[in-house]
Each structure stands twice: as C-alpha cells, then as structure tokens.
Amino acid sequence: MTRTELRAGVALAFIISLRMLGLFLVLPVFAVFARTLPGGDNIFWVGLAFGMFGLSQGVMQIPLGAASDRFGRKRIIVIGLLLYAAGSVMAAWAPDIDWMIAARILQGSGAISAAATALVADLVRDQHRTKVMAVIGSSIGLVFAGSLVLSPALYGWIGMEGIFLLIGGLALAAIPLLLFVVPDPDHAPIVQPSPFARVLGDRQLMRLNFGMFVVHMVQMAMFLMVPLALVKVMGLPVADHWKLYFPVVMASFVLMVPAIIWAERNARVKTVFLASILTLIASQLMFLLHLDLAWVLVGGLFVFFVAFNLLEATLPSLVSRIAPPDAKGAALGVFNTAQSFGAATGSAVGGAIALRFGDQGVYLFCTLLAFVWWLWARSMQPPPVVALREYVIGDHVDLDALSVQLSRLPGVREARIEAERRMAFVKVNLELWDEDGARRLLGHPAGAT
C-alpha cells in the first residue's frame, strides 16, 4: 500500500466515523437529556427524536451517493458535512422536543458514507481496498467503544448542548482535512453507462445490502438485551459497562487484522466473508444457550465484535468491487441505506420480540436472521480479480474513438487515456479480458504491464 493510499484511508476513516458520533456519542445520555426538554416526558417522541437521525441518513444515502457519481465525491461530502454541522448546532439550540426532532433530521441528512466510501474505492487499488475498509470499520468500532466511555463524562462536563456543538465543530474541521489531506482521484475514468436500475437489480449487490441490514439489525436488537444481562449476571453497573466493552473491542481487532491480510494475499475474501457470518451466528447462539454464565456472556461479546469488525471491513469492499464503475456512489448509497434502516429498525423489532418472548426470543430471531443470510450468501460469486494494464498507444490511433472502443471491450472496468503521453490505463477483470482485442485497438503498443 502506498503512502498516498494510507493517508487517504486514515483521513476518510476519521470523516466517516464522524457520522457515527451523531448516533453513538448521543446514545448513552440522550434519553436522560430529552426528559429535560418540553415534551420530552413522552417516550414515543424521545424515541422518534433519537431514531430520526438514522432514518434521515437512510433516506439520503442513495441520492447523495448517486450525486457523487455525477458531481464529484468531495463536493458532495463537503455539502454533507455542512448539513451535519448545521443539524448539530440546531440540536444544541433546540428549545423543545419538536425542534430536536427537526434538528436530528437535518443532522442525519448529511449522509456522507456512500460518497466517502466511493472516494476510498477511487483512491485505493483493489488489492488493498479491504485493508483500508478494515481501518474504517475499526474506527467505527473504536468510536462505539469510546463513546461508551466518553459520553457520560462529556455530558457531566459540557452538557448535551456542548456534545452537539463538539460534534458540529468536528464536522467543520473535517472539511479542510478532506480538501487538503485527501488526494484527488486521477483523471476521471471512461466507463460504460450503467443505469441505476442495474444497481438495484444486481443480485450480487442484493446479498451484500441484505447482509449489512442484518448486521446492524442484529447489533441494535442484541444491545437492547446485553446491558441488562451485564447488570443481572455480572452485577456490573451501567456506568462501568465501558470497562468490559473497550477491552473486548480492542481484543477483537487482534483476530480481525490477520484474517483480512490472509484473505487478501490468498484471494480468499469470500471464504473469510462466509466465516464471518458463521462467527456472527455463533455469538448469538452463545447468548441464546448460556446467557446466565458470565464467561459465556463475555465470550459472546468478543465473538460478536470479531464478526462485526470483519463484516464492517469486507462488506463495503465487496460492494465497491462488484458495483458498476460509474455507479459506485449509487451502489454504496443503497448499501448504506440498508445499514441505516437495519440500525433504525433493529431496536424496534428487538423490543417488540422481547416484550412477548423475552431475551431468548431476541437472540433466536438474530440467529435465524443471520442463518438465512448465510444460506443466501453461499451462492455469491467470488469478487472478480482486477488488474491494471498500461499500454503505449500507436501513433495512428484515433484517441477519441479509442476511448469509446476500450470502454466496450469485455472485462473493462475503467479506462483512462493520457493524450500527452499517448498512454492508456485500463482496469480489467482478468477472467473476461480480451488482451488480443485490446492490442489491435491500440495499434502497435510497446508493451503492457
């Protein structure tokens, strides 16, 4: 991995993690704060105010992702960060629960994940993309664990208004980071037209979108029950739960990183992907069968976070590899919408099941849902093996016609022409690539690498 790729990955991981602060940093204290607002004594309106952030994110991921394909990644990310910051300031000011709901909608409308993830795909080569996605997934896990630690302390120090202003300030600080630290992609690629309907109808992408929905529905549903179990089984006060979550999350990274490196080096991403789903199922079975044992509870959390972090790394990487090149933003928009709706509905569905069937019902539901996903995911084709080919273009080749002709060759993912150097750079699926056809189009190339 080049220094440019690493720099882009780390900077974008920070920017993508910002949106999760609007959910995770607020999660431990929002219900307590909302009761101080006029109208906050109604639990339904409190839940609506909290959940509107995720629902607004889900609604806006697709249009902003598609807009990034047309108008540029960075421009859309800046607009999203400004909306996110404006919503955060509005939430800090909100005088009652109605204004808080409006603020959370505005805050969530800055849905930058699809455009930012698509920018990662533009900047990072395929063979290193899962590693960068792992950095991003790990940052989300750290934000989650860190929020459990910091949120109560920040609430006592600067209050809920201060937390919202802090989130808004970080969003504004991310804009110069994006513009001056994250590099711009090379010349815009030439790609074949790909209607949005193709993104929605792609069965490979459907499996991945459903998977992200499952992961976050399971996460939100099980975390309705896990905190109660920590109090009941381990006698651990809520204020001390971070003392368990934080080391468990950190320990899970120890297994996640070698698994990702092995998958990339040996082209076994699908193998690790399917194993991660089975690991998720195993964690739910541990909760289901022996939740009354403290060591099983801790072990189940560790197994869950191993699976969660692996899936957070592999899922977006697979989407970016499979999606049509000119529709990465749109595809990742659908993907992130599935993520947002999974998180938004997980708590509601988990609560409804727990009300009637108890915690065992919740873990059984999560187990069955993940098992259905695993059955469907088994038939997924392995991601294509993609390589970059470089060619010298013959002196008598028409460059304008060549652009169109290259984009129509079988297996072409992206093509770029540098007229000044008379060079063609083609990203191809090696399983479909027609090398002889490319050489004929390019006249008399000096060679290819």
C-alpha positions as CSV (number, residue, x, y, z in Angstrom):
1,M,0.0,0.0,0.0
2,T,1.4,3.4,-1.0
3,R,1.7,6.3,1.4
4,T,-1.0,8.2,-0.6
5,E,-3.4,5.3,-0.2
6,L,-2.7,5.0,3.6
7,R,-3.1,8.8,4.0
8,A,-6.4,8.8,2.2
9,G,-7.7,5.8,4.1
10,V,-6.9,7.2,7.5
11,A,-8.3,10.7,6.7
12,L,-11.5,9.2,5.3
13,A,-11.9,6.8,8.2
14,F,-11.9,9.8,10.5
15,I,-14.5,11.6,8.3
16,I,-16.8,8.6,8.0
17,S,-16.6,7.9,11.8
18,L,-17.9,11.5,12.4
19,R,-21.4,10.5,11.3
20,M,-21.4,7.6,13.8
21,L,-20.7,10.2,16.6
22,G,-24.2,11.5,15.9
23,L,-25.5,8.1,16.9
24,F,-23.0,6.6,19.4
25,L,-21.9,9.6,21.4
26,V,-25.5,10.6,22.0
27,L,-26.8,7.0,22.7
28,P,-25.9,6.6,26.4
29,V,-27.3,10.0,27.5
30,F,-29.9,11.2,25.1
31,A,-32.9,9.6,26.9
32,V,-31.9,11.3,30.1
33,F,-31.3,14.7,28.5
34,A,-34.6,14.6,26.4
35,R,-36.6,14.5,29.6
36,T,-35.4,18.0,30.4
37,L,-37.0,19.3,27.2
38,P,-40.6,20.4,26.9
39,G,-42.4,17.4,25.5
40,G,-39.6,15.1,26.5
41,D,-41.8,13.3,29.0
42,N,-43.4,11.4,26.2
43,I,-41.2,8.3,25.5
44,F,-42.5,8.0,22.0
45,W,-41.3,11.5,21.0
46,V,-38.0,10.8,22.6
47,G,-37.5,7.6,20.6
48,L,-38.6,9.4,17.5
49,A,-36.1,12.2,18.1
50,F,-33.3,9.7,18.6
51,G,-34.3,7.4,15.7
52,M,-34.8,10.2,13.1
53,F,-31.0,10.6,12.7
54,G,-30.7,7.1,11.4
55,L,-33.9,7.3,9.2
56,S,-32.8,10.5,7.7
57,Q,-29.4,9.0,7.0
58,G,-31.0,6.1,5.3
59,V,-33.2,8.2,3.1
60,M,-30.4,10.5,1.9
61,Q,-27.6,7.9,1.3
62,I,-28.9,6.9,-2.2
63,P,-29.4,10.5,-3.6
64,L,-26.2,11.8,-2.2
65,G,-24.3,8.7,-3.4
66,A,-25.7,9.0,-6.9
67,A,-25.0,12.7,-6.9
68,S,-21.3,12.0,-6.1
69,D,-21.1,9.9,-9.3
70,R,-22.2,12.9,-11.3
71,F,-20.9,16.0,-9.4
72,G,-17.8,14.7,-7.7
73,R,-17.1,12.9,-4.4
74,K,-15.5,15.8,-2.5
75,R,-18.2,18.4,-3.4
76,I,-20.9,16.1,-2.1
77,I,-19.0,15.2,1.1
78,V,-18.5,18.9,1.9
79,I,-22.2,19.6,1.4
80,G,-23.0,16.6,3.7
81,L,-20.6,17.8,6.4
82,L,-22.2,21.3,6.3
83,L,-25.6,19.8,6.7
84,Y,-24.4,17.6,9.6
85,A,-22.8,20.6,11.3
86,A,-25.9,22.7,10.9
87,G,-28.1,20.0,12.3
88,S,-25.7,19.6,15.3
89,V,-25.9,23.4,16.0
90,M,-29.6,23.3,15.7
91,A,-29.8,20.3,18.1
92,A,-27.7,22.3,20.7
93,W,-30.2,25.2,20.4
94,A,-33.4,23.1,20.2
95,P,-35.9,24.5,22.9
96,D,-38.3,21.6,22.9
97,I,-38.7,18.0,21.6
98,D,-40.3,19.1,18.3
99,W,-37.3,21.2,17.4
100,M,-35.0,18.4,18.5
101,I,-36.7,16.1,16.0
102,A,-36.3,18.6,13.2
103,A,-32.6,19.0,14.2
104,R,-31.9,15.3,14.1
105,I,-33.5,15.1,10.7
106,L,-31.2,17.9,9.4
107,Q,-28.2,16.3,11.1
108,G,-28.9,12.9,9.6
109,S,-29.4,14.4,6.1
110,G,-25.7,14.9,5.8
111,A,-25.3,11.3,4.8
112,I,-21.7,11.2,3.6
113,S,-20.9,7.5,4.0
114,A,-21.7,6.5,0.4
115,A,-19.7,9.3,-1.2
116,A,-16.8,8.9,1.2
117,T,-16.6,5.1,0.7
118,A,-16.8,5.6,-3.1
119,L,-13.9,8.0,-2.8
120,V,-11.9,5.3,-1.0
121,A,-12.7,3.0,-3.9
122,D,-11.5,5.6,-6.3
123,L,-8.2,6.2,-4.5
124,V,-7.2,2.7,-3.3
125,R,-6.3,-0.2,-5.5
126,D,-8.4,-3.3,-5.3
127,Q,-5.8,-5.5,-3.7
128,H,-5.5,-3.0,-0.7
129,R,-9.2,-1.9,-0.5
130,T,-10.3,-4.4,2.2
131,K,-7.4,-3.3,4.4
132,V,-8.5,0.3,4.1
133,M,-12.1,-0.7,4.7
134,A,-10.8,-2.5,7.8
135,V,-9.3,0.7,9.0
136,I,-12.6,2.4,8.5
137,G,-14.5,-0.4,10.2
138,S,-12.1,-0.4,13.1
139,S,-12.6,3.3,13.5
140,I,-16.3,2.8,13.8
141,G,-15.8,0.1,16.4
142,L,-13.4,2.5,18.3
143,V,-16.0,5.3,18.1
144,F,-18.6,2.9,19.5
145,A,-16.4,1.8,22.4
146,G,-15.0,5.2,23.0
147,S,-18.5,6.8,23.1
148,L,-19.5,4.5,25.9
149,V,-16.5,5.8,27.9
150,L,-16.6,9.5,26.9
151,S,-20.3,10.3,26.6
152,P,-21.2,10.2,30.3
153,A,-18.1,12.2,31.2
154,L,-18.7,14.8,28.5
155,Y,-22.4,15.1,29.5
156,G,-21.4,15.9,33.0
157,W,-18.7,18.4,31.9
158,I,-20.3,20.3,28.9
159,G,-23.9,19.0,28.8
160,M,-25.8,17.8,25.8
161,E,-25.6,21.2,24.1
162,G,-21.8,21.0,24.4
163,I,-21.8,17.5,22.9
164,F,-23.8,18.6,19.9
165,L,-21.6,21.6,19.4
166,L,-18.5,19.4,19.7
167,I,-19.9,17.1,17.0
168,G,-20.6,20.1,14.8
169,G,-17.2,21.5,15.3
170,L,-15.5,18.2,14.3
171,A,-17.6,18.1,11.2
172,L,-16.4,21.6,10.1
173,A,-12.8,20.6,11.0
174,A,-13.1,17.6,8.7
175,I,-13.7,19.9,5.6
176,P,-10.1,21.2,5.3
177,L,-8.9,17.7,6.1
178,L,-10.9,16.4,3.1
179,L,-9.8,19.2,0.8
180,F,-6.1,19.4,1.6
181,V,-5.1,16.0,3.0
182,V,-7.2,13.5,1.0
183,P,-5.8,13.4,-2.6
184,D,-7.9,13.9,-5.6
185,P,-8.5,10.9,-7.8
186,D,-6.5,10.7,-11.0
187,H,-8.2,11.7,-14.3
188,A,-11.9,10.8,-14.5
189,P,-12.3,7.3,-15.9
190,I,-14.2,6.4,-19.0
191,V,-16.8,3.9,-18.3
192,Q,-19.8,2.2,-19.8
193,P,-23.2,3.7,-19.0
194,S,-24.9,1.9,-16.1
195,P,-28.5,2.8,-15.2
196,F,-29.5,3.0,-11.6
197,A,-31.9,0.1,-12.1
198,R,-29.0,-2.1,-12.7
199,V,-27.6,-1.3,-9.3
200,L,-30.9,-2.1,-7.6
201,G,-31.4,-5.3,-9.6
202,D,-27.9,-6.8,-9.2
203,R,-28.3,-10.0,-7.2
204,Q,-24.7,-9.9,-6.0
205,L,-25.3,-6.5,-4.6
206,M,-28.6,-7.5,-3.1
207,R,-26.9,-10.2,-1.0
208,L,-24.4,-7.6,0.4
209,N,-27.1,-5.0,1.0
210,F,-29.2,-7.5,2.9
211,G,-26.2,-8.5,4.8
212,M,-25.4,-5.0,6.0
213,F,-29.1,-4.7,7.0
214,V,-28.8,-7.9,9.0
215,V,-25.5,-6.9,10.7
216,H,-26.9,-3.7,12.1
217,M,-30.3,-5.0,12.9
218,V,-28.7,-7.8,15.0
219,Q,-26.3,-5.2,16.6
220,M,-29.2,-2.9,17.7
221,A,-31.5,-5.7,18.8
222,M,-28.9,-7.6,20.9
223,F,-27.7,-4.4,22.6
224,L,-31.2,-4.0,24.0
225,M,-30.6,-7.2,26.0
226,V,-26.8,-7.3,26.6
227,P,-26.7,-4.3,29.0
228,L,-29.4,-5.8,31.1
229,A,-27.6,-9.1,31.2
230,L,-24.3,-7.4,32.3
231,V,-26.2,-6.0,35.3
232,K,-28.1,-9.2,36.1
233,V,-25.4,-11.8,35.5
234,M,-22.2,-9.9,36.3
235,G,-23.5,-7.3,38.7
236,L,-21.8,-4.7,36.6
237,P,-23.3,-1.2,37.0
238,V,-24.3,0.6,33.8
239,A,-21.7,3.3,34.4
240,D,-18.9,0.6,34.4
241,H,-20.0,-1.3,31.2
242,W,-17.3,0.5,29.2
243,K,-14.7,-1.3,31.3
244,L,-15.9,-4.5,29.5
245,Y,-16.8,-3.2,26.1
246,F,-13.5,-1.4,25.5
247,P,-11.0,-4.3,26.1
248,V,-13.3,-6.7,24.2
249,V,-13.5,-4.4,21.2
250,M,-9.7,-3.9,21.2
251,A,-9.1,-7.7,21.6
252,S,-11.3,-8.4,18.6
253,F,-9.0,-6.4,16.4
254,V,-6.2,-8.9,17.1
255,L,-8.1,-11.6,15.2
256,M,-9.6,-9.3,12.6
257,V,-6.4,-7.9,11.1
258,P,-4.6,-11.3,10.4
259,A,-7.8,-12.7,8.8
260,I,-8.1,-9.7,6.4
261,I,-4.4,-9.9,5.5
262,W,-4.7,-13.6,4.8
263,A,-7.9,-13.2,2.7
264,E,-6.3,-10.5,0.5
265,R,-2.9,-12.3,0.0
266,N,-4.6,-15.6,-0.9
267,A,-7.7,-14.2,-2.8
268,R,-10.0,-15.8,-0.2
269,V,-12.2,-12.9,0.6
270,K,-15.4,-14.9,0.1
271,T,-14.1,-17.6,2.5
272,V,-13.4,-15.1,5.2
273,F,-16.7,-13.3,4.5
274,L,-18.7,-16.5,4.9
275,A,-16.7,-17.5,8.0
276,S,-17.6,-14.1,9.5
277,I,-21.3,-14.7,9.1
278,L,-20.9,-18.1,10.9
279,T,-19.0,-16.3,13.6
280,L,-21.9,-13.8,14.0
281,I,-24.3,-16.8,14.3
282,A,-22.0,-18.4,16.9
283,S,-22.1,-15.3,19.0
284,Q,-25.9,-15.3,19.0
285,L,-26.0,-19.0,19.9
286,M,-23.8,-18.4,22.9
287,F,-26.2,-15.7,24.1
288,L,-29.1,-17.9,23.4
289,L,-27.9,-21.1,25.2
290,H,-25.9,-19.9,28.1
291,L,-26.5,-16.2,28.8
292,D,-26.7,-16.9,32.6
293,L,-22.9,-17.6,32.7
294,A,-20.6,-14.6,33.0
295,W,-17.8,-16.2,30.9
296,V,-20.2,-17.1,28.1
297,L,-21.5,-13.5,28.1
298,V,-18.1,-12.1,27.8
299,G,-17.0,-14.7,25.2
300,G,-20.2,-14.0,23.2
301,L,-19.4,-10.3,23.1
302,F,-15.8,-11.0,21.9
303,V,-17.0,-13.4,19.2
304,F,-19.7,-10.8,18.1
305,F,-17.2,-8.0,17.8
306,V,-14.8,-10.2,15.8
307,A,-17.6,-10.9,13.3
308,F,-18.8,-7.3,13.4
309,N,-15.4,-5.8,12.6
310,L,-14.7,-8.3,9.9
311,L,-18.0,-7.7,8.2
312,E,-17.6,-3.9,8.5
313,A,-14.4,-4.3,6.6
314,T,-15.3,-6.9,3.9
315,L,-18.9,-5.8,3.0
316,P,-18.2,-2.3,1.7
317,S,-15.0,-3.6,0.0
318,L,-17.0,-6.2,-1.9
319,V,-19.7,-3.7,-2.9
320,S,-17.0,-1.4,-4.4
321,R,-15.5,-4.3,-6.3
322,I,-18.8,-5.6,-7.7
323,A,-20.6,-2.3,-8.4
324,P,-20.5,-0.8,-11.9
325,P,-17.6,1.6,-12.0
326,D,-19.7,4.7,-12.8
327,A,-22.2,3.8,-10.2
328,K,-20.1,3.1,-7.1
329,G,-21.6,6.1,-5.3
330,A,-25.1,4.9,-6.1
331,A,-24.4,1.3,-5.1
332,L,-22.8,2.4,-1.8
333,G,-25.7,4.7,-1.3
334,V,-28.1,1.7,-1.4
335,F,-25.7,-0.2,0.8
336,N,-25.5,2.5,3.4
337,T,-29.3,2.9,3.3
338,A,-29.6,-0.8,4.2
339,Q,-27.2,-0.2,7.1
340,S,-29.2,2.8,8.4
341,F,-32.5,1.0,8.1
342,G,-31.1,-2.0,9.9
343,A,-29.9,0.1,12.8
344,A,-33.2,2.1,12.8
345,T,-35.5,-1.0,12.9
346,G,-33.3,-3.3,15.0
347,S,-34.2,-1.7,18.3
348,A,-37.9,-1.5,17.5
349,V,-38.1,-5.1,16.3
350,G,-35.9,-6.4,19.2
351,G,-38.1,-4.5,21.7
352,A,-41.3,-6.0,20.2
353,I,-39.9,-9.5,20.3
354,A,-38.5,-9.1,23.8
355,L,-41.9,-7.8,25.1
356,R,-43.6,-11.0,24.1
357,F,-40.8,-13.7,24.1
358,G,-38.1,-12.3,26.3
359,D,-34.4,-12.1,25.7
360,Q,-34.3,-15.7,24.4
361,G,-36.7,-14.7,21.6
362,V,-34.4,-11.8,20.6
363,Y,-31.3,-14.0,20.3
364,L,-33.2,-16.7,18.5
365,F,-34.5,-14.1,16.0
366,C,-31.0,-12.8,15.4
367,T,-29.6,-16.3,15.0
368,L,-32.3,-17.3,12.4
369,L,-31.9,-14.0,10.5
370,A,-28.1,-14.4,10.2
371,F,-28.5,-18.0,9.2
372,V,-30.9,-17.0,6.3
373,W,-28.3,-14.5,5.2
374,W,-25.5,-17.2,5.3
375,L,-27.6,-19.5,3.2
376,W,-28.1,-16.8,0.6
377,A,-24.5,-15.6,0.7
378,R,-23.1,-19.1,0.0
379,S,-24.2,-18.8,-3.7
380,M,-22.4,-15.4,-4.1
381,Q,-19.7,-15.4,-6.8
382,P,-16.2,-14.6,-5.6
383,P,-15.2,-11.0,-6.3
384,P,-13.5,-10.5,-9.7
385,V,-9.8,-10.5,-9.9
386,V,-9.0,-7.0,-11.2
387,A,-5.7,-5.7,-12.6
388,L,-4.4,-2.5,-14.1
389,R,-2.9,-2.7,-17.6
390,E,-0.8,0.0,-19.1
391,Y,-0.3,0.4,-22.9
392,V,1.5,2.7,-25.2
393,I,-0.9,3.9,-27.9
394,G,0.2,3.6,-31.6
395,D,0.9,6.8,-33.5
396,H,-2.0,6.5,-35.9
397,V,-4.7,5.5,-33.4
398,D,-7.6,8.0,-33.1
399,L,-7.7,8.8,-29.3
400,D,-11.4,9.9,-29.3
401,A,-12.5,6.7,-31.0
402,L,-10.2,4.7,-28.8
403,S,-11.9,5.9,-25.6
404,V,-15.3,4.5,-26.7
405,Q,-13.8,1.3,-28.1
406,L,-11.9,0.5,-25.0
407,S,-14.9,1.0,-22.8
408,R,-16.8,-1.6,-24.9
409,L,-14.2,-4.4,-24.5
410,P,-15.2,-7.4,-22.4
411,G,-13.9,-7.2,-18.9
412,V,-13.1,-3.4,-18.9
413,R,-13.9,-1.8,-15.5
414,E,-12.4,1.6,-16.1
415,A,-10.2,3.1,-18.8
416,R,-8.2,6.3,-18.8
417,I,-6.3,8.0,-21.7
418,E,-3.3,10.3,-21.3
419,A,-3.2,12.1,-24.6
420,E,0.0,13.9,-24.0
421,R,2.0,10.7,-23.3
422,R,-0.2,8.6,-25.6
423,M,-0.8,6.1,-22.8
424,A,-3.8,4.0,-22.0
425,F,-4.5,2.8,-18.5
426,V,-7.2,0.1,-18.3
427,K,-8.5,-1.6,-15.2
428,V,-9.8,-5.0,-16.2
429,N,-11.5,-8.2,-14.9
430,L,-8.9,-10.8,-15.8
431,E,-11.5,-13.5,-16.2
432,L,-13.1,-11.7,-19.1
433,W,-10.3,-9.6,-20.5
434,D,-9.6,-9.8,-24.2
435,E,-5.9,-9.0,-24.4
436,D,-5.6,-9.5,-28.2
437,G,-8.6,-7.3,-28.9
438,A,-7.0,-4.5,-26.8
439,R,-3.7,-4.8,-28.7
440,R,-5.5,-4.5,-32.0
441,L,-7.3,-1.4,-30.9
442,L,-4.1,0.2,-29.6
443,G,-2.2,-0.2,-32.9
444,H,1.3,-1.2,-32.0
445,P,1.8,-0.8,-28.3
446,A,5.3,-1.0,-26.9
447,G,4.1,-3.4,-24.2
448,A,1.8,-3.9,-21.3
449,T,2.3,-4.4,-17.6
